[in-house]
Amino acid sequence: MARSAVIVAALCVHGSLGAFLSAPHAGLSAVRGMHLCPAERPAWSESGRAALAAGAGGSSVLQWDASARGGLLGADSSNLVLRKRDSVLLGGVLRTQCSLVTEKLQPPRRRGGAGASGLSIPVIPTIPTPDVVTEDPVFVLRYQEAKALKKSGDVAGATALLDAMCNDYPEAGKVWMARFKIARQAKNMAEGRDVLRAALKKTPWNAILWQAWADLENTLNRSGVARKLYKKGLEANPRLPSLYNAWGSMEKDLGNLAAARRLFEEGLVQAPGSSRLLYSLGVFEDVHGNPSRARNLFVTGLSLEPRNAHLRHALAVSLYKAGDVPTAREELRRAVSYDPDHTKAWLLWAQMEEAEGNVDVARGIYSQSCKARGGRGDARLYQAWARLEEKGGDQKEALAIYERGGKAHPNDVHLVVQRAALEEKRGEVSAASRLYTRALAIDRYDPHVYRALARLHIGQLAFSAAREVFVEGERAVLARRAADLGVPGALAEGALQRRNPRVSVWKEGAAGEGMVREERGAGVAHAGASPDLGLAHLLAAWADLEWGRGDLDATRALFGRAVEAHSGQAWLWRSYAAFEAQEGDVYVARHCFARAVRADPAAGETWAEWGAVEKADGNEDRGSVYLRRAVELFTRRDFASGNVDRESPLRRPWSSKAGAFTGSGKPGRIDQYVYDAARGSV
């Protein structure tokens, strides 16, 4: 009888990747039959392909001999060396960390370059895993039925069917993902987290599910948790491009630029043809002053995928910033021809024509773009079109466009808020108030709606009503955060009742002995320590109200709560600094400016406002140094981004920003309108 071919899986297990081997079945035969969706299976390595081609016929596979704890049964070991490192018995399942080395099947190795987690990531030849479950006709029929139920609006029926399928096919990742998406779309983040946790107990090798969980925590601003989950995903599959892209994007948003660039570049080492990573790294480089490298990355991606609308749009942005309007226009035309539903391309094209003075052309582009997506268009396109008409003085046409957009997107909060703002501008306060109330009925947790409604009350000098809105908005946002984090209701309510959270200001000791903490007020911080930009905006606007009304203690407490909500925003620290400087505490203002610099080292506004404060305090030399630094950063940013006027290159577009250059010596506030209204200056 012909000898059976042996499928050798050369698994180089690195640390926690040993979990991959601890599948809830004994033997590689069980691992070979893992029920993975096509998108969840890692790409085949060359050595894996060689293993498949090594013999013909037969069905023998390598099996772990649990009784021998690490031996091999039924294997042709003529070219195989087993280097056993360690083995542990977990719940009756043998988990062995080892390397299987063969002369014929040796996988390619990479040297150097620790991953973003600090661990080197080996290149792992993969096990052939036929998709047994998802090719089962019964499975396919049930899955299609669940999709049809959801599409028809029977979410409860789809949920029940998917729950049953999760029981029947626990290793089918696509079922778990579909179930998670239902919870996410219902904004039930706690339920979504529970679904993913249960899924990964059954399929710990599924990198896409790890990424989904990490993305969820990132959405909730829990970056520390998300970082650990992204790392788990890379341990499960170090070749999945979307993991590097998502993790790198999170680090970029957090201001960890070096980590973001490293993740994008490491992803491209693992997946050189990933258009998503080429796009993300290109945009990153373009934004951070490397436009030539950015365009090279975009062109590389387009050489692989000429019809990729995302890459064409990104290239058009870079070209337009460099002043090449005709080529940018052609790239945008191609982008929307390849993908008529690409909202960003339509939006940039229309706004570019508007900026170039071609208003009628821009209007035509908006009209055409709103026929995309099955005739509904995108809510953002209606917003931009309405603003175009509003800027042109045709408020009635703008309202008509908002109304059309509202019919196409009745549950879009931002469309309702923008329409309310226009009604407020027209003096229709009652109509604006009704629209804001409607927006809260759509999403009662949106801090931007509360802020807009509070500004409406402030404009009517109804300061008490504005405070009530601010209070209710903060409570709603924190309650939602507590629910998303799984905080028990009673505990969350107790935290919300304590209205004066700790405000911590760090001052440098007079003798230089370090940093001394000064605590103002008493109480506890917000539920959860994750950054929340919307809440920070809401509290900062409230602080401007109290500042204008002269309640300095309340202003200071609110700024403290705002920087607790999000400590990584330079504009927020600058406003806090402006308040302290105006009230005479230049020492604390300096600390706030330093925090602003740490949050955004490239922001010239911080140095300009800090320099103005130093000059006003009599520190001419220090102020001059800071102002020179501001000029350097502004110039670098404007030349890098193409903001310099091409016809008048010596003109400084930032000359009217920041009080430092106009001699006022007064840094700006976050919401000047709120401050002025509160002082009765409106």
C-alpha distance (Angstrom), angle and dihedral (degrees) to the residues before:
residue distance angle dihedral
M1 . . .
A2 3.75 . .
R3 3.70 113.1 .
S4 3.85 112.7 -105.6
A5 3.76 118.6 -111.7
V6 3.75 114.4 -110.3
I7 3.78 119.8 -135.8
V8 3.76 105.4 -149.4
A9 3.77 117.7 -161.6
A10 3.79 107.7 -160.7
L11 3.75 100.6 -156.4
C12 3.81 115.1 -176.9
V13 3.75 97.8 -164.7
H14 3.80 115.8 -158.2
G15 3.78 114.9 -163.4
S16 3.76 111.1 -71.7
L17 3.81 92.5 20.9
G18 3.78 84.0 84.7
A19 3.79 85.6 86.4
F20 3.80 86.0 74.4
L21 3.78 89.1 65.6
S22 3.79 94.0 48.9
A23 3.80 94.3 77.9
P24 3.81 112.1 157.6
H25 3.80 91.4 -104.2
A26 3.81 130.8 68.7
G27 3.76 116.1 -110.8
L28 3.77 140.0 20.9
S29 3.80 87.4 -89.4
A30 3.80 87.1 75.0
V31 3.78 92.1 46.3
R32 3.80 89.6 49.5
G33 3.80 89.5 59.5
M34 3.80 97.4 48.2
H35 3.79 109.9 147.8
L36 3.77 102.1 -123.8
C37 3.78 129.3 159.4
P38 3.82 113.8 -118.7
A39 3.80 91.3 -108.8
E40 3.81 90.4 51.8
R41 3.80 96.4 55.8
P42 3.81 114.7 92.8
A43 3.77 117.1 -121.1
W44 3.80 116.6 -87.8
S45 3.78 115.8 -100.7
E46 3.79 121.5 -135.6
S47 3.80 89.6 -113.6
G48 3.80 90.0 52.5
R49 3.80 90.2 53.3
A50 3.80 89.7 48.5
A51 3.79 90.1 53.4
L52 3.80 91.3 54.5
A53 3.77 91.2 49.4
A54 3.80 93.9 47.0
G55 3.81 97.5 89.7
A56 3.77 144.3 7.2
G57 3.77 130.4 -119.1
G58 3.78 127.0 -14.4
S59 3.74 131.2 97.5
S60 3.77 106.3 -130.2
V61 3.76 117.6 133.5
L62 3.74 134.9 -177.7
Q63 3.79 110.8 -90.0
W64 3.74 131.5 -170.2
D65 3.78 113.2 -122.7
A66 3.81 99.3 -140.6
S67 3.78 91.9 -169.5
A68 3.79 91.5 55.4
R69 3.82 90.7 42.8
G70 3.73 99.9 -135.9
G71 3.79 106.7 5.5
L72 3.80 123.4 124.1
L73 3.78 128.1 -120.7
G74 3.77 128.9 -163.5
A75 3.80 95.2 5.7
D76 3.74 130.3 134.2
S77 3.79 97.6 -132.6
S78 3.78 99.5 177.9
N79 3.79 91.3 115.8
L80 3.80 98.6 24.1
V81 3.77 130.8 99.6
L82 3.80 119.1 -174.1
R83 3.77 114.2 -152.6
K84 3.75 104.7 -167.5
R85 3.81 114.5 -157.9
D86 3.75 103.6 170.7
S87 3.74 141.6 -33.0
V88 3.77 133.6 -158.9
L89 3.76 131.0 -173.2
L90 3.81 110.6 -128.1
G91 3.79 115.7 -174.7
G92 3.79 92.3 -30.1
V93 3.80 92.4 -50.5
L94 3.76 117.6 112.1
R95 3.79 112.6 -128.6
T96 3.78 112.0 -168.1
Q97 3.78 127.3 -178.9
C98 3.76 107.8 -155.5
S99 3.77 145.5 129.2
L100 3.78 121.5 -118.7
V101 3.78 107.3 -151.9
T102 3.79 124.3 -169.7
E103 3.74 131.0 169.0
K104 3.78 91.4 -134.3
L105 3.79 98.9 39.8
Q106 3.79 103.0 38.0
P107 3.84 107.4 144.0
P108 3.81 120.5 -132.7
R109 3.79 112.6 -92.9
R110 3.82 128.3 -147.1
R111 3.75 123.6 -149.7
G112 3.76 129.6 -142.6
G113 3.77 128.7 -9.7
A114 3.75 114.2 104.9
G115 3.76 114.9 -140.7
A116 3.76 124.2 -110.6
S117 3.80 87.9 -92.0
G118 3.80 90.9 56.7
L119 3.83 92.8 -107.0
S120 3.78 125.2 110.2
I121 3.80 110.6 -119.6
P122 3.82 114.9 -138.3
V123 3.77 121.7 -145.1
I124 3.80 103.9 -113.5
P125 3.81 124.3 -155.3
T126 3.76 106.4 -135.5
I127 3.79 132.8 -127.6
P128 3.81 116.1 -116.3
T129 3.80 104.1 -110.8
P130 3.82 115.0 -176.6
D131 3.79 110.5 -151.1
V132 3.78 95.8 -116.3
V133 3.79 99.0 163.2
T134 3.78 101.6 43.1
E135 3.81 90.9 49.0
D136 3.81 91.6 54.2
P137 3.86 107.2 110.8
V138 3.82 92.1 -140.7
F139 3.78 90.5 52.2
V140 3.80 91.9 48.1
L141 3.81 92.7 50.4
R142 3.80 93.6 49.0
Y143 3.79 92.6 46.1
Q144 3.81 92.0 49.8
E145 3.81 89.2 48.8
A146 3.81 90.5 53.8
K147 3.81 90.6 50.8
A148 3.81 91.1 48.8
L149 3.81 91.8 50.0
K150 3.76 91.5 51.7
K151 3.79 93.2 46.8
S152 3.82 90.9 51.0
G153 3.80 90.6 53.7
D154 3.80 97.7 -104.4
V155 3.79 94.0 127.5
A156 3.81 92.9 158.7
G157 3.81 91.3 54.7
A158 3.80 92.1 47.0
T159 3.80 90.5 48.2
A160 3.80 92.9 51.1
L161 3.80 92.7 48.4
L162 3.80 93.1 47.3
D163 3.81 90.9 48.4
A164 3.81 88.9 54.2
M165 3.81 90.9 48.2
C166 3.81 91.2 50.2
N167 3.80 85.9 58.0
D168 3.80 95.1 45.6
Y169 3.83 97.4 40.2
P170 3.82 104.7 28.3
E171 3.81 93.2 166.2
A172 3.82 96.4 51.9
G173 3.77 102.4 106.4
K174 3.80 95.6 -170.2
V175 3.83 90.4 62.3
W176 3.79 92.6 52.9
M177 3.80 89.9 46.3
A178 3.81 92.2 51.8
R179 3.79 90.0 49.6
F180 3.80 91.0 49.2
K181 3.80 91.9 50.5
I182 3.81 90.7 56.9
A183 3.81 90.4 55.4
R184 3.80 92.1 45.0
Q185 3.80 93.6 49.8
A186 3.80 88.6 51.0
K187 3.84 86.4 52.7
N188 3.79 89.0 -122.2
M189 3.78 95.6 140.9
A190 3.79 95.0 168.4
E191 3.80 91.0 56.6
G192 3.80 90.7 45.6
R193 3.78 90.0 53.5
D194 3.82 90.8 50.3
V195 3.81 91.0 51.0
L196 3.81 92.4 51.8
R197 3.79 93.0 45.0
A198 3.82 90.5 53.4
A199 3.80 91.1 45.1
L200 3.78 93.9 52.8
K201 3.79 92.1 50.2
K202 3.79 85.6 61.9
T203 3.82 98.5 36.0
P204 3.82 109.2 26.2
W205 3.81 89.5 160.7
N206 3.82 92.8 63.0
A207 3.81 105.5 107.6
I208 3.80 93.6 -177.9
L209 3.79 91.2 60.2
W210 3.80 90.5 49.0
Q211 3.79 88.3 52.6
A212 3.81 92.0 48.5
W213 3.78 90.2 54.2
A214 3.80 91.7 46.2
D215 3.81 90.7 49.1
L216 3.81 89.4 51.2
E217 3.80 92.7 53.4
N218 3.79 90.3 45.1
T219 3.82 89.1 53.6
L220 3.80 87.3 54.4
N221 3.83 89.3 50.9
R222 3.81 92.1 -113.1
S223 3.79 93.9 136.2
G224 3.80 95.5 162.8
V225 3.80 92.4 56.9
A226 3.81 91.6 41.8
R227 3.80 90.6 53.0
K228 3.82 91.8 55.9
L229 3.79 91.3 48.2
Y230 3.81 93.4 49.2
K231 3.79 87.3 52.5
K232 3.81 89.8 52.5
G233 3.78 89.4 51.3
L234 3.79 91.9 53.2
E235 3.78 90.1 49.1
A236 3.80 88.0 55.5
N237 3.81 94.3 46.1
P238 3.81 119.1 1.3
R239 3.81 90.9 -175.3
L240 3.80 100.0 61.1
P241 3.85 105.6 116.2
S242 3.80 95.3 -162.0
L243 3.81 90.5 61.5
Y244 3.79 92.9 57.2
N245 3.79 89.8 44.1
A246 3.80 95.3 50.7
W247 3.79 94.7 43.5
G248 3.79 92.9 45.2
S249 3.80 91.0 48.8
M250 3.79 90.6 52.7
E251 3.80 92.2 50.8
K252 3.80 89.9 47.8
D253 3.80 91.4 52.8
L254 3.80 89.8 49.0
G255 3.81 90.8 53.0
N256 3.82 94.9 -110.1
L257 3.77 91.8 133.7
A258 3.80 98.9 165.8
A259 3.81 91.5 51.0
A260 3.81 91.0 47.0
R261 3.80 93.5 51.7
R262 3.82 91.1 46.1
L263 3.80 92.3 52.3
F264 3.80 93.4 48.1
E265 3.80 91.1 48.6
E266 3.81 94.0 45.5
G267 3.79 88.9 50.7
L268 3.79 90.2 54.0
V269 3.81 90.0 51.3
Q270 3.80 88.5 56.8
A271 3.82 95.2 38.4
P272 3.83 109.7 21.0
G273 3.79 92.4 174.3
S274 3.80 97.0 53.1
S275 3.80 106.7 128.7
R276 3.80 89.6 -168.2
L277 3.80 92.7 58.5
L278 3.81 93.0 42.4
Y279 3.81 87.6 52.7
S280 3.81 95.0 47.3
L281 3.79 95.4 46.0
G282 3.79 90.6 45.0
V283 3.79 93.0 52.4
F284 3.80 89.3 45.8
E285 3.80 92.2 53.2
D286 3.81 92.7 44.3
V287 3.79 92.5 52.6
H288 3.80 92.8 46.0
G289 3.76 98.8 52.1
N290 3.81 104.6 -87.9
P291 3.83 102.2 107.2
S292 3.81 95.2 154.1
R293 3.78 93.2 56.1
A294 3.80 89.5 43.8
R295 3.79 93.0 55.2
N296 3.80 90.6 47.1
L297 3.80 89.8 54.6
F298 3.80 92.1 48.8
V299 3.81 91.9 48.4
T300 3.81 90.1 48.8
G301 3.78 90.0 53.0
L302 3.79 92.3 47.8
S303 3.79 90.9 51.3
L304 3.81 86.1 61.0
E305 3.81 97.2 37.7
P306 3.82 110.7 20.5
R307 3.82 92.5 176.7
N308 3.80 95.6 52.9
A309 3.81 104.2 126.8
H310 3.81 93.6 -168.2
L311 3.80 92.3 58.7
R312 3.80 92.3 44.9
H313 3.80 90.4 51.3
A314 3.81 91.8 49.2
L315 3.80 91.5 48.5
A316 3.81 89.5 49.6
V317 3.82 90.6 53.5
S318 3.79 91.5 52.1
L319 3.80 92.8 46.0
Y320 3.78 92.9 48.6
K321 3.80 91.6 50.5
A322 3.80 87.6 51.9
G323 3.82 89.9 53.3
D324 3.80 98.6 -107.3
V325 3.81 96.7 130.1
P326 3.85 98.8 162.5
T327 3.81 93.9 53.4
A328 3.80 91.5 43.1
R329 3.81 89.3 51.9
E330 3.81 91.3 51.4
E331 3.81 92.2 49.5
L332 3.81 90.4 51.7
R333 3.79 91.5 48.6
R334 3.79 89.0 53.5
A335 3.80 92.4 46.1
V336 3.81 94.6 56.3
S337 3.81 91.7 42.1
Y338 3.81 89.7 56.1
D339 3.81 93.5 41.5
P340 3.84 114.7 17.6
D341 3.82 89.7 -175.2
H342 3.81 94.9 59.0
T343 3.80 99.1 120.2
K344 3.80 97.4 -175.3
A345 3.80 92.4 55.6
W346 3.81 92.5 50.4
L347 3.79 90.6 46.0
L348 3.79 95.3 49.9
W349 3.78 92.4 45.4
A350 3.80 92.9 52.1
Q351 3.80 94.1 43.8
M352 3.80 91.4 46.8
E353 3.80 91.0 53.7
E354 3.80 89.6 46.7
A355 3.80 90.9 51.6
E356 3.80 90.1 48.5
G357 3.81 89.7 54.3
N358 3.80 96.2 -106.5
V359 3.80 95.0 127.2
D360 3.80 96.5 158.6
V361 3.80 90.5 50.7
A362 3.81 89.9 49.7
R363 3.81 90.3 49.7
G364 3.79 90.3 52.1
I365 3.80 92.0 49.8
Y366 3.81 91.2 51.3
S367 3.80 90.5 49.2
Q368 3.79 91.8 50.4
S369 3.80 94.5 44.1
C370 3.81 93.0 53.3
K371 3.81 88.2 62.4
A372 3.81 90.3 63.3
R373 3.80 124.9 94.2
G374 3.76 93.5 49.3
G375 3.80 93.5 -46.3
R376 3.80 94.7 -54.1
G377 3.78 98.9 93.5
D378 3.79 119.9 -165.0
A379 3.81 123.6 -62.1
R380 3.81 91.0 -127.5
L381 3.79 91.0 59.0
Y382 3.80 91.7 54.2
Q383 3.80 89.1 49.7
A384 3.80 93.4 51.0
W385 3.80 92.5 45.4
A386 3.79 92.1 50.0
R387 3.80 90.5 50.0
L388 3.80 89.8 52.1
E389 3.80 90.4 55.6
E390 3.79 91.7 43.5
K391 3.79 92.1 52.8
G392 3.78 88.2 49.6
G393 3.81 89.4 56.3
D394 3.81 97.4 -109.2
Q395 3.80 100.1 122.8
K396 3.80 93.8 162.9
E397 3.79 91.4 57.2
A398 3.80 89.5 46.8
L399 3.81 90.6 53.4
A400 3.80 90.3 48.4
I401 3.80 90.0 53.7
Y402 3.80 91.2 48.6
E403 3.80 88.5 51.2
R404 3.81 91.6 51.2
G405 3.77 90.4 48.0
G406 3.80 90.7 48.4
K407 3.81 91.1 54.8
A408 3.80 90.8 50.4
H409 3.81 92.9 43.3
P410 3.81 108.2 23.9
N411 3.81 94.0 167.5
D412 3.79 98.6 48.1
V413 3.81 105.2 119.1
H414 3.79 95.5 -165.3
L415 3.79 93.5 56.0
V416 3.80 90.0 52.4
V417 3.81 92.6 47.4
Q418 3.81 93.1 48.6
R419 3.78 90.9 49.7
A420 3.82 89.7 49.0
A421 3.80 90.3 51.3
L422 3.81 90.0 53.7
E423 3.81 91.1 49.5
E424 3.80 88.4 50.6
K425 3.79 90.3 51.0
R426 3.82 89.4 52.1
G427 3.80 89.4 53.1
E428 3.81 94.4 -108.5
V429 3.80 94.6 134.3
S430 3.82 95.9 163.6
A431 3.81 92.1 51.3
A432 3.80 90.6 47.6
S433 3.80 91.5 49.5
R434 3.81 91.5 51.1
L435 3.78 91.1 50.4
Y436 3.81 93.0 49.8
T437 3.81 89.1 49.7
R438 3.79 88.6 50.7
A439 3.80 90.2 50.8
L440 3.81 90.1 53.7
A441 3.80 89.2 50.5
I442 3.82 87.7 56.9
D443 3.80 94.2 46.6
R444 3.79 117.9 1.9
Y445 3.80 91.5 -178.6
D446 3.82 98.5 60.8
P447 3.84 108.1 114.0
H448 3.81 92.5 -162.1
V449 3.80 91.3 63.4
Y450 3.80 91.6 52.3
R451 3.77 90.4 48.7
A452 3.82 92.2 50.9
L453 3.81 92.2 47.8
A454 3.80 91.2 48.6
R455 3.81 90.3 51.9
L456 3.81 88.7 52.5
H457 3.83 90.0 55.9
I458 3.80 91.5 45.2
G459 3.79 90.1 53.3
Q460 3.82 87.1 56.6
L461 3.83 89.6 47.6
A462 3.81 89.3 -115.5
F463 3.78 93.7 140.4
S464 3.80 96.6 162.7
A465 3.80 90.9 53.3
A466 3.81 89.4 48.5
R467 3.80 90.8 52.6
E468 3.79 90.5 51.0
V469 3.80 89.8 53.0
F470 3.80 91.5 48.9
V471 3.81 91.2 49.4
E472 3.79 92.9 48.2
G473 3.79 91.3 45.9
E474 3.78 93.6 52.5
R475 3.80 91.0 47.2
A476 3.82 92.4 49.4
V477 3.80 94.0 49.1
L478 3.80 93.1 47.3
A479 3.79 92.6 45.5
R480 3.79 90.1 53.3
R481 3.79 91.5 47.4
A482 3.80 90.4 50.5
A483 3.80 90.9 50.9
D484 3.80 92.1 47.8
L485 3.79 90.3 50.2
G486 3.79 91.5 48.7
V487 3.82 94.4 -116.0
P488 3.84 110.7 163.2
G489 3.79 113.0 -104.9
A490 3.82 96.7 -118.6
L491 3.80 92.7 49.1
A492 3.80 91.8 47.5
E493 3.81 91.7 48.9
G494 3.79 90.5 50.4
A495 3.80 90.8 53.1
L496 3.80 91.0 48.5
Q497 3.80 92.0 52.6
R498 3.80 91.7 62.3
R499 3.77 99.0 82.6
N500 3.82 101.3 178.5
P501 3.79 106.8 63.0
R502 3.76 121.3 -171.5
V503 3.78 115.5 -78.7
S504 3.75 112.1 -156.3
V505 3.77 121.8 -163.3
W506 3.78 120.3 -178.5
K507 3.76 118.9 -145.9
E508 3.73 128.1 -173.3
G509 3.79 112.7 -117.8
A510 3.78 115.5 -108.2
A511 3.78 90.9 -124.2
G512 3.77 93.0 46.1
E513 3.80 92.6 -110.5
G514 3.79 93.4 142.2
M515 3.75 133.1 -88.5
V516 3.78 123.5 -29.3
R517 3.79 119.4 -158.8
E518 3.78 118.6 -133.2
E519 3.79 116.1 -167.4
R520 3.77 120.2 -156.4
G521 3.79 118.7 -167.8
A522 3.77 126.3 -5.1
G523 3.76 139.3 -105.5
V524 3.76 135.5 74.3
A525 3.76 135.7 -61.3
H526 3.75 125.8 -104.8
A527 3.78 121.4 -70.2
G528 3.79 103.4 -86.1
A529 3.79 125.7 11.1
S530 3.80 98.5 -126.0
P531 3.81 119.7 121.8
D532 3.80 117.0 -98.6
L533 3.80 114.5 -173.6
G534 3.80 95.8 -173.4
L535 3.78 91.7 53.6
A536 3.81 90.5 47.0
H537 3.83 90.2 54.8
L538 3.80 91.1 48.5
L539 3.81 94.0 50.4
A540 3.80 92.9 43.7
A541 3.82 91.1 54.8
W542 3.81 89.0 48.6
A543 3.80 89.0 50.4
D544 3.81 89.9 53.8
L545 3.80 89.1 52.9
E546 3.79 93.3 53.1
W547 3.80 90.9 41.9
G548 3.77 90.4 55.3
R549 3.81 90.7 46.5
G550 3.80 90.5 52.9
D551 3.82 98.0 -115.1
L552 3.79 96.7 137.4
D553 3.80 97.2 173.4
A554 3.80 91.5 53.6
T555 3.81 90.8 45.7
R556 3.78 92.3 52.6
A557 3.80 92.2 47.0
L558 3.80 91.5 49.6
F559 3.78 93.5 49.3
G560 3.78 87.0 50.2
R561 3.79 91.2 52.8
A562 3.80 90.3 46.0
V563 3.81 94.6 55.1
E564 3.80 88.7 45.1
A565 3.80 88.1 55.1
H566 3.82 90.7 52.3
S567 3.79 121.0 -0.9
G568 3.80 95.5 176.6
Q569 3.81 99.8 73.5
A570 3.80 116.4 103.4
W571 3.84 93.8 -164.1
L572 3.80 90.1 57.0
W573 3.79 94.3 51.3
R574 3.82 89.7 46.9
S575 3.79 91.5 54.9
Y576 3.79 90.8 47.3
A577 3.82 87.8 50.6
A578 3.81 90.9 49.7
F579 3.80 90.1 54.6
E580 3.81 94.4 48.9
A581 3.81 92.1 44.8
Q582 3.82 92.1 51.1
E583 3.79 90.4 49.6
G584 3.81 90.5 51.7
D585 3.79 101.2 -105.9
V586 3.80 98.2 122.1
Y587 3.79 89.8 160.6
V588 3.80 92.8 64.4
A589 3.81 90.4 39.3
R590 3.81 89.2 58.9
H591 3.77 90.1 53.1
C592 3.81 90.7 51.3
F593 3.79 91.7 49.0
A594 3.80 89.4 50.6
R595 3.81 89.6 52.8
A596 3.80 88.9 49.8
V597 3.81 90.3 53.4
R598 3.78 90.2 50.2
A599 3.81 90.7 50.2
D600 3.82 93.4 50.3
P601 3.82 115.0 7.6
A602 3.82 92.1 -178.6
A603 3.82 96.6 55.8
G604 3.79 107.7 112.2
E605 3.82 90.2 -171.1
T606 3.80 90.5 72.2
W607 3.80 94.0 54.3
A608 3.81 91.5 43.3
E609 3.80 93.5 53.2
W610 3.79 92.8 41.0
G611 3.79 90.7 51.0
A612 3.80 90.3 50.5
V613 3.81 90.9 52.7
E614 3.81 91.8 49.2
K615 3.79 92.2 50.0
A616 3.80 91.2 48.3
D617 3.82 87.9 51.7
G618 3.80 91.5 53.4
N619 3.81 98.0 -101.7
E620 3.78 97.0 126.2
D621 3.80 97.8 163.8
R622 3.79 95.2 48.0
G623 3.79 91.3 44.2
S624 3.81 91.4 51.6
V625 3.80 91.5 51.4
Y626 3.81 91.2 51.6
L627 3.80 92.1 47.1
R628 3.80 91.0 51.5
R629 3.79 88.4 51.6
A630 3.81 89.3 51.5
V631 3.81 91.4 51.9
E632 3.80 90.6 49.9
L633 3.82 93.1 51.0
F634 3.80 94.7 44.0
T635 3.79 91.7 49.6
R636 3.79 93.4 46.2
R637 3.79 91.7 49.4
D638 3.77 95.7 46.5
F639 3.78 95.6 47.3
A640 3.81 92.1 44.6
S641 3.79 93.8 48.7
G642 3.79 96.2 42.6
N643 3.81 93.6 -117.1
V644 3.78 92.7 133.4
D645 3.81 111.5 110.1
R646 3.80 105.5 -105.3
E647 3.81 93.5 -149.6
S648 3.81 94.7 42.1
P649 3.81 104.7 29.2
L650 3.80 93.4 170.5
R651 3.77 92.0 60.1
R652 3.79 112.4 105.1
P653 3.83 109.7 -141.1
W654 3.79 90.5 -165.3
S655 3.80 96.0 53.4
S656 3.80 93.6 102.8
K657 3.81 94.1 47.4
A658 3.82 123.9 89.2
G659 3.76 118.8 26.7
A660 3.79 91.3 -115.1
F661 3.80 93.5 81.0
T662 3.79 95.8 45.8
G663 3.78 94.0 51.7
S664 3.81 95.2 -116.0
G665 3.77 94.8 118.1
K666 3.82 89.6 -154.1
P667 3.79 118.0 116.4
G668 3.79 115.1 -140.0
R669 3.79 126.8 -102.6
I670 3.78 127.2 -122.4
D671 3.80 94.6 -116.4
Q672 3.80 108.6 18.3
Y673 3.81 91.4 175.1
V674 3.82 92.1 58.9
Y675 3.80 91.7 47.0
D676 3.80 93.6 48.4
A677 3.81 92.9 45.4
A678 3.78 90.8 50.1
R679 3.81 89.5 53.2
G680 3.78 91.2 47.6
S681 3.82 92.9 -112.9
V682 3.81 97.0 124.3
